[in-house]
Amino acid sequence: MYELEIYAAGLRDPSKVIELGNEVGTYPQLRYKVDSNHDLVYFEMDEPIISVDVALGIVRKIGLEPRVVGIVPPELLSGTKTQKLQM
């Protein structure tokens, strides 16, 4: 299982929680839990179906500024890996 924890100030607002639910609903295999006392959302998935950038985008889409809490599993990192140039 893969987990990603995101802090987003303002997530205590019930309308933001509803908006978040609507956005997450577009990813049927993505589960989430909201800790509205601490403005946290926990994303859970069995397979790496979204990247950390997509998760942050979901939170930005509802008008909040997200910050990742803790370590991001390497499978959820997006972008390409860099390699040394051959000389």
Secondary structure, 3 states (H helix, E strand, C coil): CEEEEEEECCCCCHHHHHHHHHHHCCCCCCEEEEECCCCEEEEEECCCCCCHHHHHHHHHHCCCCEEEECCCCHHHCCCCCCCCCCC
